[in-house]
Amino acid sequence: MGTLALGFFCAGWRLKSVTEHVEDGKRGCGRFVYTGKRRSVDGGFDKRIYDLADLVPEGKVTTYGQLALLAGRPNWARRAGRALRYAPEDRPCHRVVNSTGRLVPGWAEQREMLAKEGVWFKENGCVDMKRHRMKAEEWLAILERDST
């Protein structure tokens, strides 16, 4: 199913069955039928992203890609970013950056909050990922501790 089809599916559309195509005859060749319901294909993805962001300790950062991978959707880094954009204010979203350590454009407070937590920045303004990025073994330890 292509991107367009996925978008329609999410908005409450579904592919027509073979029977529906035959019954439509010459009235049109549309492939979708409106179901009247909005369906979400994320299966609680936003909540998983929020819960994972909550686990990032002070002085550390993670990436959208790491969160997406840990949430079971390794190719959904951009979707993780979108989820965090609309996250409740009590979540520590400032600890999530892109894979190069770049901060969210237009969110000056993010740098201030990270600096207060002891995060270092390179000359180009990006987070020093070698020092502060969460490593796989750190995630394993946190997730193991959190599951008990």
Secondary structure, 3 states (H helix, E strand, C coil): CCHHHHHHHHCCEEECCHHHHHHHHHHCCCCEEECCCCCCCCCCHHHHHHHHHHCCCCCCEEEHHHHHHHCCCCCCHHHHHHHHHCCCCCCCHHHEECCCCCCCCCCHHHHHHHHHCCCCECCCCCECHHHHECCHHHHHHHHHHHHC
